[in-house]
Amino acid sequence: MGAGFVIRNNEGAVVYCGCWKIEVFFSPTLAEALCLKNVL
């Protein structure tokens, strides 16, 4: 499983982006929560 994100400013330009591989399998809800935790 993997996760990724893109942060854009108010003009739509990319400010920051990232991705990573998650070795353990989770439910989709838990995967989204882990992604948000890592982004913050």
GIFENDA-V404903 format. One line per field, one symbol per residue. phi: phi as a letter, one per 20 degrees, with the letter a starting at -180 (. if undefined). A space follows every 10 residues. Layout:
phi = ???
This chain:
phi = .cbbbcddef enffebbabb edfeecfgff ffffffffff
